[in-house]
């Protein structure tokens, strides 16, 4: 449900839609809807969003906002990311409240995964 003045939608750049769909479907069980040759959308992931065709990528080093996933099993999620050709750019580290790691999707977009316990 859309809520007044709440985050409603996220958009990310993507060079390769097929790799994007394969990665996020395999790792996070996402499904996609295509809207023409230059846009794919996802929903039912805590927030809705999409990927637009672009040669750019989104990284915190470049000043982009970092999207962070939650996992009940940090090591399991890390393994799925590596198996599906994601790149770990910051290995698991602790911070007040839990542990997390950062990864790049096949397009070079940076994301993170955190957990309140280390399994």
N, C-alpha and C positions, 0 to 999 in steps of 0.2 A: 504494500500500500504506500502510495506517495504521501510523505509527511512534509508539512510546511517548514521550509528553511532547514531541512535535514539533507545530508548527502544522499543523492538519488542515483547517480550513474557515474561510472568511471570509464575512461577511454585510454587505450594504449596504442602505440604504433606497432606495426608488424610488416616485415618484408615478405614473409612466406606464410600464407594462411593455412596451407595444408600442414606444415610443421607445427603451427600454432594450435590447430585443432587436435592433432594427434597428441601433442605434449599435454595440453590441459585436460583432454579427455582421459588419457592414460593415467596421469598423476592425480588429478582432482575430481575425475568423473563429471566433467562439464559437458554440456551439449551446446551446440551453436546453431544459429539461424543466419543464413547469408542474406544480405541486402545488396545485391548487385556485386560487381567484381571487386569493389574497393572497401567493403565493410562486412564484418561478421560480428554478431552479438551473442552474449551469454546472459542467462538469467538464473534465478534461484540459487545464488551463491552468497547470500548475505547482503549483497548489493548487485544490481544489474550493471552491465557494461558492454564494451565492445572493443574491437581492434579495427583501426583504419589503416589502409595501405600506406606505408611510409618507409623510407630508407633510414629514418632516425630511430633511436632507441631511448628508453627512459631509464636513467640511472641516478642514484643519489649523488654520485660524483659530479654529475652535470646539473645538480640542483633540483631534480625531479622529486616529487613526493614518493615515499616508499610505501608500497602496499604490503601488509604483513598478514600472513595466514596463521591460524591456530591449528595445532596438531596435538592429539592425545598421545602420539608416538613419534617423537622427533626423529629418531633414527630410521624408522620405517619410512617416513615421508622423505627424508634425505636420500635413502636408497632408491625410492621410486623416481625421484628427480634425476639422480645420476643414471639410472637404467634407461630413462627416456630422453637422454641427451641434454639435460640441463647441466649447467656448470656451477659448481659451488665456488663462490668468490670470497666468502667469509665462513670458515668452518664453525662448528658449534662453539659458542661462548656463553658464559653466564652473565647475567645482569640482574639488578634487583627485581625479583619477582619471577625469575625463570631462566630459560636458556633459549638461544635462537641461532640461526644461521641465515646467510644470504645466498641467493642463487640468481643466475641469469637464465631466462627462457631461451629457446632456440633463436629468437630475434635479437637477443642482447638486452632485453628489458630486465631490470633488477627487481626482485621480490625478496621477502624474508619469510621465515616460518619460525614461530615461537611455541614454547610449551611451558607450563608451570612446573613440570617435573621432567627429569632426565631419565629416560627408560634404558 
